Amino acid sequence: MDLVLHIADEHVFDKLWAKAVPLSAFASSYQSSLNSTLAFPVSNAASAWSQLVMHLPHPSIPADDLALLLSNTASSTSVSQLSAWPRDYLPRQLITLSILTLIGIHILYFLFAWLSYTFIFNHDMMRHPRFLQNQIKLEIECSAEVLGYSKLYDGADTYGYFYFFASVPLFLVFTDYCIYWIHRWLHHPIFYKTLHKPHHKWIIPTPFASHAFHPVDGYLQSVPYHLFIFLFPLHRILYLVLFVLVNFWSIFIHDSDMITGHALEKVINGPAHHTLHHLYFNVNYGQYFTWADRAGNSYRQPESSLDPMLDIQKLDEAKSQ
């Protein structure tokens, strides 16, 4: 990926990022730390875009490094042609890779399918009695989840605003119950060692453990999110928002937090519950709620006496003696 990013930045994304997050938008914060001989091409009347961009987070750029960077670029290059998000800035890398992946997927599908259709596929097969009318068009539509058989929709009032809001808990309950059983089956000896044990290598997990699993494990536990939109209508934007929030939740419950005694402890499967899952393996399989574990006799109530931090305190006491 380093090579891909380097080539993409060299030929395309350096210019795009210079326009999207220009260094000139942050010039005022650096001018005071740079020599007065270094002029910034900053207009007194900053553009609306620059005013918006200047509120974005960005890595600090030391004055010496910035001056060195400017001195090593071509004379025709100005600060306005540089981005405040350098190549090694993680958010920039993630967005660039996402764009490249999206473009790559479409190129892979449309270009290679077209080449195969043009030069390899036997066009006489289109006269077969089982070849559908407009089949190629239907195949392309079906290949895109949003244009195929999914029940994603656009207008918020398509199914009424009550359903729009009710679809959120429906999505959470459906995916929670499905993931409960998928997760529990992954703990079966037939599957556990190969597929799920890599994730349980992290007995005391950190948020980075949230996505540290076998790829098949990750795929299986993601199926309910995709299955839902083929069974129930869901607003397209709402689906994307929920999918992002699900990933945030997965990160959140892997922080080994054992705070107990809160009001929703017996309802929400939070960090304390999932910490116990990593410690004891066969409890608290749920994703968001505790009801499936209660029904499946796999629920374990978090208690302060089970906090793994107590083990660390015992070690510290032993060392101090």
N, C-alpha and C positions, 0 to 999 in steps of 0.2 A: 504493500500500500504506500510505502514511502516513495517508491519510484513513480507510482501513479499520481500521487499528489504533486510531486516535483514537476512532472511533465505538464499536468493540468494547470498548475500555478504559473509555470513558465510561459505557457502559450495563451491561457485564457483567464484564469481566476485572479492573477495579480491585478489585472486591469479592472475586473469586475468588483473585487473587494476594495480597490482604491476609490471606486465610484460609490459603492454601497456604504462603506465605513471609512470615509476619507480622513487622513491624518490632520488635514487642515481644520476639521471641525473641532479638534482638541488643541489647536495651536496655542490658544491663549493660556492653557495650563502649562505649556512648555516654554513659552517665549521668555519668561522671567528667568529660567534656569539656563538659557542658552546665551552665547555671546551676542552682543547687539549687531555684529556684522552679519549674522545669519538671518536673512529676511524670510518671513512666512508670507505666502501669497494669500493673505486672509482679507476678505472684503469686509468693509465696515457694516454692510448690510448682509449678514449671513443668510443663506438660503433657508427656506423652511425645512428642507431635508437635513441640512447641517445642524440646525437647531434641535431637531428631533434626535439625530444620531449622537450628539454630544452627551446625551444622557445614558448612552449604552455603556456597560462595563467594558473595560479594555485593560490590557496589561500596561504597567508603567514602563515608559521608555526612557532610560537614563539619557541625560543630555549628551554625554560623551558618545554613547552608542548612536544616537540620532545624528549627531554631527558627523560621525564616521560614516554612517550609512549614506548621508547626503553627499559626502565628499567622494565616495566611491561609485556613485551612479553617474550616468551620462549627463552631460551638461544640459541637455534638453529636458531632463527629468526634474520636476519640482515637487515640493511637499504635497501639492494637490494630487499628484499621481501616485502617492504612497498611501497605504492603508494603516489605520491605527490597530488593526488586527493582523499581526505578522503571521507568517506561514506556520510557525510552531504553536500558535494559539489554539487551544483545544476546541473551543466552540466553532472557530472557522474551519478546522479540519473535519469536524463532525458534519457540519452543513455541506461542505464541499463534497465529502464522501457520499452523503445522502443524495445530492444532486447527480453525481456521477453514477451512483447505483441505479437511480430512477431512469436516467438516460440510457445506461447500459442495458437495463432490462428490456426497454422498448426496442433498442437496436437489435439486441439478441433475438427477440421474438419476431419483429416485423422484417428485418433484413434477411435473417437466415430462413425464415418461413417463406419469404418471397423467392429467395434463391432456390430453395428446394422445390417450391411450387413451379417455378419457371423452368428449371433444368432437370429435375429428377422426377417429379410427379407425372404420372401417366394421365394426360388430360382426357383420354378416352374413358377413364373411370368415372368421369362426371356424367356419362350417359347411363350409368348403372341405375336400375330402377329404385334402388334404395338411397341414391344420392339425392338429398333434399333440395328443394328449390331455394335459391339464394343461400346455399349452405355455407359458402366461404364467409359471407357477411355475418351469418349467424354464429359461425365459429369464432370470428374475431370479437363479436359482442360478448360471447360467452367466456372468452379468455379474460375479459376484464370483469373483476368481481362486481363493480358498481354498475355494469351494463348487462350482466348476465342474469342469474336467477336470484340474486340477493334481494332483500326487501328494504335496502337503503332508499331513502327518499330525501327530497330537497326542502320543500315548503314546510315550515314549522307547524302550519295549520292543516296539513294534509290529512292527518288522522285526528285532528283536534288537539288543543293545547293540554287537555287533561292527559291524553295518552302520551304526548310529548314528554311531560314530566314524569308520568308513571312508568315510562319505559326505562328510566334510570334504575329504580329499585328492581324492576323486572330483570334487567341486564345483570345486576349485581347478584341477585338471588340465583338466577339460572347458572351463571358462570361459576359462582361459589360452589354450588352443589355438584356440578360436573367436575370441577377441579378437585373437589374433595375426594371423589371416587377415583379419578385418574391418579391423584397423588397417593391414595391409599393402595391402589393396585401396583404402583411403582415401588412400593415397599414389600411387595410379595417377593419371596426368595428367587423366583424365576427371573424377575426383572431387576431386582434391586442392585445386585453386584455390578451389573454391566451399565445400567442406565441411570440409576439414581444415587448410587454410592458416591460418585464424584462430587455431588453437591453436599453430601453429608460428611465429606472430608473436613468441612468447616464446622466443627462442633461448637465453637464460639465464633459465630459469624460476624462479619463486618458488612456494611452496606455494599461493598464490592462483591460479596458472595451472592447478592440477589440475582445476578445473571451468570454466575459461575456454575454451569451445569453442563451435562452431556447434551449435545445438540438435539438428539432424539427426545430426551427428557423435556427440553424447552419447547420443542414442536408439539409434543403431546399435550402439555399443559396450556398451550396457546389455542388448541383446537376449539374449545368452548367459545372463545371470543369471536371466532370466525363463523362457527356453527350458528350462533345466535342470530346473525343477520340473514340467514337463510330460512329461519323459522319464524322470526318476529320482525315487524317493521321497526326501523330505527333511523332517526335523522342522521344524515351523512356526517355533518359537522359534529354532532353529539357523539357519534361513534368514534371519531378521531380523538375528541377530547377525553372520552372515557378510556380509550386505549392508552393514551399518554398517562392519565392519572393512575391506571392500573400498574404501570411500570414504576411510577413514583411510590405507590403503596408497597410494591415488592421490595423496593430499596429501603423504605421506612421500617418494615417489619424485620429487617435483617440487621438491626443496629444493636442487638443483644441487650436492649433496655429491659429491665425487670421492675419498672415502676408498677406497683400494684395498689389496689384499693380504690380505683376511680369508678365513677358511676356506671360506665358502660362496659366494665370488665367482663361481665357475664354474657354480653351480647356481641361485642366486637372482638374479633381475633387479631389482637394487636401484637406489638413487638414482644411483650412478655410471653404471650402464648406461643409465638413462633420460636422464641429462644428455648422454651421447654421442648418444642418439637426437635430442635437440633441436639438438645442434650439427651433426650430419652427416646427419640426416633419414632415411637409408635403412638404418639399422642398429638392432638391439635393439627390435623391435616388441612383444616379449612383455610380459605384465602382471606375472607373479610369478616365472616361471622362465625359464631360458635355453635349455632343450632345443628348443623350437619354432624359435628363431632358429638354433640349430645345425643342425637338420634342414633349415631353409629357406635356409641359407647367407647369413644376414643378421646373424650374431653378430659383435660387435666387443668384444674384451676391454678392460676399463678399464685404463688405465695412468696412472701419476702424471704422465707427460710430456704427457698430454692434458688435464690440469686447467686449466679456463679461468681459474683464479686466477693462473696463470703470466702470462697476458696483462696482468692488472692489475699484477702485480709489475714487468713490463717498463715499463709506463707510469709507474709510480712512480719507477723508476730513471731514466727519461728526463727526468722533471721535476726530479729532484734534481741532474742534471748541469748 
